[in-house]
């Protein structure tokens, strides 16, 4: 039994069997390559991508600056700044920072929001060369990150 095992190791029989399985399943007619910039992939309905602050039909932000999203975030990457309006005595959102470089896209911030003001949209083109561009401010969360459009 030991001699057979040594011969199998010496002749690399296990490696050859594994390579045979790999090459057997690589029929060129079965391979599919997406031509990405020109043909966009179909995104699932439940995909969580780029965070967005939602506006109502009048163009006003729905965020009440309650901070529930910041409390629900397991990574503590959301910072909500607010001031109290002296006339209405309500909080007004002044600053909203979202560090996308540390985000796990878990959706807990979206679920915790009582006014449905934070939405993880279907935007998936978020790649950059440095982490500095992944710190989103209030205006970027309102308008979204504008990606490069490729011609066909």
C-alpha positions in Angstrom: 0.0 0.0 0.0 2.8 2.4 0.8 4.6 1.7 -2.5 1.4 2.5 -4.5 1.0 5.8 -2.6 4.6 6.7 -3.2 4.3 6.0 -7.0 1.1 8.1 -7.1 3.0 11.0 -5.4 6.0 10.6 -7.6 4.0 10.6 -10.9 1.6 13.4 -9.6 -1.4 11.3 -10.4 -3.7 13.4 -8.2 -2.6 16.6 -9.9 -3.2 15.1 -13.3 -6.7 13.8 -12.3 -7.6 17.3 -11.1 -6.3 19.0 -14.2 -8.4 16.5 -16.3 -11.5 17.5 -14.4 -10.7 21.2 -15.1 -10.0 20.8 -18.8 -13.1 18.5 -19.3 -15.3 21.4 -18.2 -13.7 24.1 -20.3 -15.5 23.7 -23.5 -15.0 27.0 -25.4 -18.7 27.1 -26.4 -19.7 27.2 -22.7 -17.5 30.2 -21.8 -19.2 33.6 -21.5 -17.5 36.9 -21.4 -19.4 40.1 -20.7 -18.3 43.2 -22.6 -18.7 45.3 -19.5 -18.6 49.0 -20.4 -20.7 48.6 -23.5 -23.2 45.9 -22.2 -24.3 46.6 -18.6 -25.1 43.5 -16.4 -28.6 43.0 -15.1 -28.8 44.0 -11.4 -30.9 42.1 -8.9 -33.8 44.0 -7.3 -32.4 43.4 -3.8 -28.9 44.6 -4.7 -27.5 47.1 -2.2 -25.1 49.6 -3.8 -24.5 53.4 -3.6 -26.2 55.1 -0.6 -28.5 58.0 -1.5 -30.5 60.5 0.5 -34.1 60.5 -0.7 -36.0 63.7 -1.5 -39.8 64.1 -1.5 -41.8 65.4 -4.5 -41.0 69.0 -3.7 -37.2 68.4 -3.7 -36.8 68.6 0.1 -34.8 66.0 1.9 -36.8 63.5 4.0 -34.0 63.2 6.6 -35.0 64.4 10.0 -31.5 64.2 11.4 -32.5 61.8 14.1 -29.3 59.8 13.9 -30.9 56.4 13.9 -28.8 55.4 10.9 -25.6 56.3 12.6 -26.6 54.3 15.7 -27.6 51.2 13.6 -24.4 51.2 11.6 -22.1 48.4 12.9 -19.0 50.1 11.5 -19.8 53.6 12.9 -19.1 55.2 9.6 -22.1 57.6 9.4 -21.9 61.0 10.9 -25.1 63.2 11.1 -24.8 66.9 11.8 -27.9 68.9 12.8 -29.0 72.3 14.2 -32.2 73.1 15.9 -34.3 75.6 14.0 -35.3 78.4 16.4 -38.7 79.0 14.7 -40.0 75.5 14.3 -38.0 73.9 17.1 -37.2 70.9 14.8 -33.8 69.5 13.9 -32.5 70.5 10.5 -29.9 68.4 8.7 -26.7 70.4 8.2 -24.1 67.7 7.5 -24.2 64.0 6.5 -21.0 62.1 6.1 -20.8 58.5 4.9 -17.5 56.7 4.6 -18.1 54.3 1.7 -14.6 52.8 2.0 -15.6 51.0 5.2 -19.2 50.2 4.4 -20.3 46.5 4.4 -23.5 47.3 2.5 -25.5 45.4 5.1 -28.5 47.7 4.9 -29.0 48.2 8.6 -28.8 52.0 8.2 -31.6 51.8 5.6 -33.8 49.7 7.9 -33.3 51.9 10.9 -34.4 55.1 9.2 -37.9 56.0 10.4 -38.6 58.4 7.5 -37.1 56.2 4.7 -34.6 59.0 3.9 -31.6 56.7 3.3 -31.6 54.3 0.5 -29.0 51.9 -0.8 -29.6 52.3 -4.5 -28.6 50.1 -7.4 -25.5 52.1 -8.4 -22.5 49.7 -8.5 -19.7 51.7 -10.2 -17.9 52.9 -7.1 -14.3 52.0 -7.9 -11.6 54.6 -7.3 -7.8 54.6 -7.1 -7.7 56.1 -3.6 -9.8 56.0 -0.5 -10.2 59.7 -0.3 -13.0 59.8 -2.8 -15.0 57.3 -0.9 -15.9 59.7 1.9 -19.3 61.1 0.7 -20.8 64.3 1.8 -24.4 65.5 1.9 -24.4 66.8 -1.7 -22.9 63.6 -3.1 -25.5 61.5 -1.3 -28.3 63.7 -2.6 -27.1 63.7 -6.3 -25.2 60.4 -6.4 -21.7 59.7 -7.6 -21.5 60.5 -11.3 -19.8 57.7 -13.2 -18.1 57.9 -16.5 -20.3 57.3 -19.5 -18.7 55.1 -22.3 -19.7 55.5 -25.9 -20.7 52.4 -27.9 
